[in-house]
Amino acid sequence: MRDTIVASNGSTDVRILLTGTTIMTMGPRGVVRGDLLLSGGMIEAVGPGLADQVGAAIVIDASQTCVVPGLVDSHLHAWEGQLRGIAPDADFGRYWALTHDGIAQHYRPEDMAVAERLSAAHALNAGTTTFIDNSHNSRTRDHSNAAIEALIATGIRAVYAAGGAQAGDHDHQFPEDLLRLRDEYFCGGQGLVTLRMMDVMPSREAWTFAAEHGFDLCAEMGSWVPGIESLADTGLMAPGHTYNHCSGFSRTMWQAIADSGAAVNLVPRSDSQYGLGGFSPVLEANRLAIQEGISSDNELSYAHDMFTEMRTLLTVQRGLSFTAELAGEADVPRPYGVADVLRAATVGGALNAGLQDEIGTIEPGKKADLVLITLDDVTTRLRGSDIGAVVTYGSPAVVDTVFVDGQVKKWGGELVGVNYDQLAREGEASRTYLLEQFGVTTDGLHVGL
């Protein structure tokens, strides 16, 4: 069956029928027990008894799985792919010293390319079918070209948010180079990869450029950015903006974000790991009914795993909610359940990517970006709630099958179309080169930099 399914990749006339599964649509129909029909990269039908109604199709017995929409990482620095795990105890100062003030300055275009391929492989393996790639180390035009071409080749769905290097010698080609990138790579219609602007240190000038030239943008947002709340008075906040972190904001700033229609993603592990405000400000989003996405930020200190992000957000939100209630605060958001964090990782992610009409829920007419979770693994077999099993027991290890745009990217627990051993060796060679240029060897990596 694997060979048949893989051989169908790229075919627009093959129909695939998943039978007897539990489908967490994350849409109006809720949880559906039945079948799921895919055709031409799209979801054609959802419901019971489809096997009796469908003609020719590849039929997959999915009775030992549940299906969720492809997970969406709303903010990932994919260019750091080969640096994964080098600094497990880093705070933000150490992160910045290692990356922008250090290793980043030695990146060649080929290092950007292997990083994108590694990040995409780790994401797909973990059930993440889309990520917003906040790429803030494009030191030259060739760096941007290499990153985009590698990202497109992986077959993952992505938003490439292009941004310039943050320190050291570089070409200072942004934001003007966005116009070239759009003309050279993104003028032929919408493929799996789309383009945005990344704004690391948000400013009126950058946001004006984005508005004048029709670019959506991603911005690192928090109270550490000088004058950040003054941007609320510019009238430049808009739908199509995606804001990362959002720590330390006043209620006025949160209201401005809500009024603007901008999307927000929280970073449950990163905020605490690096000291960016302590805990993600999820209650502030809750109070204004902002549907947040969630994101992993980078792999410098921990592995890409949206299941862990969901569980961390669940714990943080419930803890903050209970604490606020005990303190006698008014307007305390209710404690989250497992469906709330799965919604953040799917529906909320789609909003952050600007793809809510295409992904995020399992409905006819949407893209076939899907994840099949095995329910007969040691960690999932003895379960009560299926959605609880996904969120509270899920991990990359129980991601059995992944579809992106109807294409099989993981099957039977193994990546498809990726020679990971070769890719890992390329990543190790790139990392060794970068660290040597930075002035350290890999001998001490087992204790972390």
C-alpha positions in Angstrom: 0.0 0.0 0.0 2.9 2.4 0.8 4.2 2.1 -2.7 0.8 2.6 -4.3 0.2 5.7 -2.2 3.6 7.2 -2.8 3.3 6.5 -6.5 0.1 8.6 -6.5 2.0 11.7 -5.3 1.7 14.4 -7.9 -1.4 12.8 -9.6 -4.4 15.1 -9.7 -6.9 12.4 -10.7 -6.2 9.9 -7.9 -8.8 9.7 -5.1 -7.9 8.4 -1.7 -10.5 7.1 0.8 -9.6 6.8 4.5 -12.2 4.6 6.1 -13.4 3.9 9.7 -11.6 6.7 11.4 -12.3 9.4 13.9 -12.1 12.8 12.3 -11.5 15.9 14.4 -12.7 18.4 11.9 -12.1 21.5 14.2 -15.0 23.0 12.2 -18.8 23.2 12.6 -19.2 19.4 12.5 -16.9 18.7 15.4 -15.8 15.1 15.7 -17.0 12.8 13.0 -16.7 9.0 13.0 -16.6 7.7 9.5 -14.7 8.2 6.2 -12.6 10.9 4.5 -12.3 11.3 0.7 -9.4 13.1 -0.8 -9.2 14.1 -4.5 -6.7 16.3 -6.4 -5.1 17.6 -3.2 -8.5 18.6 -1.8 -10.9 17.2 0.8 -13.9 16.0 -1.2 -16.2 14.5 1.4 -16.4 13.8 5.1 -18.8 11.4 6.8 -20.0 7.9 7.5 -20.7 5.4 4.7 -18.6 7.0 2.0 -17.1 3.6 1.0 -20.5 2.6 -0.4 -20.8 5.8 -2.4 -17.4 6.3 -3.9 -16.2 4.7 -7.1 -12.6 4.1 -8.0 -10.3 5.1 -5.1 -7.3 3.9 -3.2 -8.9 2.7 0.1 -6.9 3.0 3.3 -8.2 1.3 6.5 -7.7 4.1 9.0 -9.7 2.4 11.8 -6.7 2.4 14.2 -6.1 6.1 13.8 -7.7 9.5 14.3 -7.3 12.4 11.8 -6.6 16.0 12.7 -6.0 19.0 10.5 -2.3 19.5 9.7 -0.7 21.4 12.6 0.5 24.9 11.9 3.6 26.5 13.5 2.9 30.2 13.4 6.5 31.4 13.9 9.6 29.4 13.3 13.2 30.5 12.5 13.9 27.7 10.0 17.3 29.0 9.1 18.6 27.8 12.4 17.8 24.1 11.6 21.3 22.7 12.0 21.8 24.6 15.3 19.1 22.5 17.0 19.9 21.6 20.6 23.2 23.4 20.9 22.1 25.5 23.9 19.5 23.7 26.0 19.9 26.2 28.9 20.1 29.4 27.0 18.2 32.6 28.0 17.5 35.3 25.4 20.9 37.0 25.8 22.7 33.8 25.2 20.5 32.9 22.3 21.2 36.3 20.6 25.0 36.0 21.4 25.1 32.6 19.8 23.0 33.3 16.7 22.9 36.9 15.5 26.0 38.2 17.2 27.9 35.0 16.4 27.2 31.9 14.3 24.7 33.7 12.0 27.4 35.9 10.6 29.2 32.9 9.1 26.3 31.4 7.2 26.8 30.7 3.5 23.8 30.3 1.2 24.2 26.6 1.3 23.9 26.7 5.1 20.6 28.5 4.7 19.4 25.8 2.3 20.3 22.8 4.5 18.7 24.5 7.5 15.4 24.9 5.6 15.4 21.3 4.6 16.2 20.1 8.1 13.5 22.3 9.6 10.9 21.1 7.1 11.8 17.4 7.7 11.5 17.8 11.5 8.2 19.6 11.1 6.7 17.1 8.8 7.8 14.2 11.0 6.0 15.9 13.9 2.8 16.5 12.0 3.3 20.1 11.2 2.2 20.7 7.6 2.6 24.4 7.6 5.0 26.9 9.2 5.6 30.6 9.0 9.3 30.9 8.4 10.6 34.0 10.0 13.9 34.2 8.1 16.0 37.0 9.7 19.5 36.0 8.5 19.4 36.7 4.8 22.8 38.3 4.6 22.8 38.6 0.8 20.3 38.0 -2.1 21.8 34.6 -2.6 21.0 33.7 1.0 17.3 34.5 0.4 17.3 32.6 -3.0 18.9 29.5 -1.4 16.4 29.5 1.4 13.3 29.9 -0.8 14.4 27.3 -3.3 15.2 24.7 -0.6 11.9 25.4 1.1 9.9 25.0 -2.1 11.7 21.7 -2.8 10.6 20.2 0.6 6.9 20.1 -0.3 5.8 21.6 3.0 3.3 24.4 3.1 5.0 27.6 4.3 4.9 31.3 4.5 8.4 32.7 3.9 8.7 35.9 5.8 11.9 37.5 4.4 14.0 39.6 6.7 17.6 40.9 6.8 20.5 39.9 9.0 20.6 41.5 12.5 24.3 42.0 13.0 27.7 41.8 11.3 28.5 42.4 7.6 25.5 42.0 5.3 24.0 43.7 2.2 21.3 45.6 3.9 19.1 44.7 1.0 15.8 44.8 2.8 13.0 45.8 2.6 13.6 46.7 -1.1 14.7 43.1 -2.0 11.2 41.9 -1.1 10.1 43.4 -4.5 12.7 41.3 -6.3 11.7 38.1 -4.4 8.1 38.6 -5.3 8.8 39.1 -9.0 11.3 36.2 -9.2 9.7 33.6 -7.1 6.0 34.4 -6.3 4.5 36.1 -9.4 3.1 32.9 -10.9 0.2 32.4 -8.5 -0.1 30.8 -5.1 1.8 27.6 -4.6 2.7 25.9 -1.3 5.1 28.7 -0.4 4.0 32.3 -0.1 5.9 35.5 0.7 5.7 38.0 3.5 7.9 40.6 5.1 9.5 40.0 8.4 10.0 43.0 10.8 12.2 42.0 13.7 12.2 45.4 15.4 8.8 46.8 14.4 8.8 50.4 13.1 6.5 52.9 11.4 8.9 52.9 8.4 8.8 49.2 7.8 5.0 48.9 8.3 4.5 51.8 5.9 6.7 50.0 3.2 4.5 46.9 3.7 1.3 48.8 3.3 2.5 50.8 0.3 3.7 47.6 -1.5 1.0 45.2 -0.5 3.0 42.9 1.8 1.6 41.1 4.8 4.1 41.0 7.6 5.3 39.1 10.6 6.7 41.0 13.6 8.4 40.1 16.8 6.3 42.0 19.3 6.8 42.7 23.0 7.4 45.3 25.5 11.2 45.0 24.9 10.8 46.8 21.6 11.3 50.6 22.1 8.1 52.6 21.4 6.2 49.5 20.4 2.8 50.7 21.7 3.0 53.9 19.7 2.5 51.8 16.6 -1.1 51.4 17.7 -1.6 55.1 16.9 -0.3 54.8 13.3 -3.3 53.2 11.7 -0.9 50.7 10.1 -2.0 47.6 12.1 -4.1 45.5 9.8 -5.4 42.1 8.9 -2.5 40.3 7.3 -0.2 41.2 10.1 1.0 38.3 12.4 2.4 39.2 15.8 4.7 36.9 17.7 5.0 36.7 21.5 3.0 39.9 22.4 4.5 39.9 26.0 4.1 42.8 28.3 1.4 44.8 26.5 -1.1 47.1 28.1 -4.8 46.4 27.7 -4.9 49.4 25.3 -2.4 47.7 23.1 -4.3 44.4 23.2 -7.5 46.3 22.3 -5.7 47.9 19.3 -4.6 44.5 18.1 -8.1 43.1 18.4 -9.6 46.1 16.6 -7.1 45.9 13.8 -7.8 42.2 12.9 -4.2 41.3 13.1 -3.3 37.7 14.1 -1.5 36.7 17.3 0.6 33.7 18.1 1.9 32.7 21.5 5.1 30.8 22.1 4.5 28.7 25.2 8.0 27.2 25.6 10.1 30.0 24.2 8.6 32.8 26.4 9.6 30.9 29.6 12.8 29.3 28.2 14.3 32.6 27.1 12.7 35.0 29.7 10.5 36.8 27.2 7.9 38.0 29.7 7.8 34.8 31.8 4.5 33.1 30.7 2.7 33.5 27.4 0.0 36.2 27.8 -2.8 33.9 26.8 -5.4 35.4 29.2 -5.0 38.8 27.5 -5.9 37.2 24.2 -8.8 35.3 25.8 -10.3 38.4 27.3 -10.7 40.0 23.9 -11.7 36.8 22.1 -8.6 36.7 19.9 -8.1 33.3 18.5 -4.4 32.8 19.1 -2.1 30.5 17.2 0.9 28.8 18.8 4.5 28.5 17.6 7.8 27.0 18.5 10.2 29.9 17.7 13.4 27.8 17.1 15.2 24.6 17.9 18.3 26.0 19.5 17.1 24.7 23.0 14.4 22.2 22.3 12.9 20.1 19.5 10.1 21.1 17.2 7.0 19.5 18.7 3.6 21.1 18.5 2.2 18.5 20.8 4.5 19.8 23.6 3.6 23.4 22.7 -0.1 22.5 23.0 0.4 20.8 26.4 2.5 23.7 27.6 -0.1 26.2 26.6 -2.8 24.1 28.3 -0.9 24.1 31.5 0.0 27.8 31.4 -3.5 29.0 30.5 -5.1 26.8 33.2 -2.6 28.0 35.8 -3.0 31.6 34.9 -6.8 31.3 34.9 -7.0 29.6 38.3 -4.5 32.1 39.7 -6.6 35.0 38.5 -9.7 33.5 40.0 -8.1 33.0 43.3 -6.9 36.6 43.3 -10.4 37.8 42.9 -9.9 39.3 39.4 -12.9 40.2 37.3 -13.5 38.8 33.8 -11.4 35.7 34.3 -11.3 33.5 31.2 -12.4 29.9 31.8 -9.7 27.3 32.0 -8.8 25.7 28.7 -9.7 22.1 27.7 -7.8 20.0 25.2 -9.9 21.2 22.3 -8.9 24.8 22.9 -5.2 24.1 22.4 -5.8 21.9 19.4 -7.8 24.7 17.9 -4.9 27.1 18.5 -2.5 24.7 16.7 -4.9 24.4 13.7 -7.5 27.1 13.3 -5.4 29.7 15.0 -2.3 28.8 13.0 -4.3 29.0 9.7 -5.4 32.6 10.8 -1.8 33.5 11.4 -0.7 32.2 8.0 -3.6 34.0 6.3 -4.8 30.6 5.0 -8.0 30.2 7.0 -9.9 29.6 3.8 -7.6 26.7 2.8 -6.4 24.9 5.9 -7.0 24.6 9.6 -10.2 22.5 9.5 -11.3 19.3 7.8 -14.1 20.3 5.5 -15.0 19.7 1.8 -13.3 22.2 -0.4 -10.3 22.7 1.8 -6.7 21.5 1.2 -5.9 18.0 2.1 -3.4 18.9 4.8 -4.0 16.1 7.3 -2.3 14.1 10.1 -3.2 10.6 11.1 -2.4 9.7 14.7 -2.0 6.1 15.5 -4.3 4.9 18.3 -2.7 1.5 18.9 0.7 2.7 20.2 1.8 2.1 23.8 1.1 5.7 24.6 -2.3 6.0 22.9 -4.0 2.6 23.0 -5.3 2.8 26.6 -7.2 6.1 26.3 -10.5 7.7 27.1 -11.1 10.8 24.9 -9.6 10.6 21.4 -9.0 14.3 21.3 -7.5 14.0 24.8 -5.2 11.3 23.5 -4.0 13.6 20.7 -3.2 16.5 22.9 -2.1 14.9 26.2 -0.4 11.8 24.9 0.5 12.8 21.4 4.1 13.2 20.1 6.0 12.9 16.8 6.3 9.2 17.6 2.6 8.6 17.1 2.3 10.6 13.9 1.7 7.8 11.5 0.8 9.6 8.2 1.0 13.1 7.0 -0.6 14.6 3.9 0.3 18.1 2.5 -1.9 19.2 -0.4 -2.9 15.6 -0.8 0.7 14.4 -1.1 2.0 11.8 1.3 4.9 13.2 3.3 5.0 10.6 6.0 3.7 7.0 5.9 3.8 4.3 8.6 5.9 6.5 10.8 8.5 7.2 8.2 9.2 10.3 6.2 8.5 9.9 2.4 10.9 11.4 -0.2 13.5 12.4 2.4 16.8 10.5 2.8 17.1 11.7 6.4 20.5 10.0 7.0 22.0 12.0 4.1 20.3 15.2 5.2 21.5 14.8 8.7 25.0 14.3 7.6 24.8 17.5 5.5 23.4 19.3 8.6 26.2 18.0 10.7 28.8 19.2 8.2 27.2 22.6 8.0 27.1 22.9 11.8 30.7 21.8 12.2 31.8 24.5 9.7 29.7 27.2 11.3 30.9 26.4 14.9 34.5 26.3 13.8 34.1 29.7 12.1 32.6 30.9 15.4 35.6 29.6 17.2 34.4 26.4 19.0 34.5 22.7 18.2 31.7 20.2 18.3 33.5 18.2 21.1 31.7 20.0 23.9 28.2 20.0 22.4 27.0 17.2 24.7 26.9 19.7 27.5 25.5 22.6 25.4 27.1 25.9 24.5 
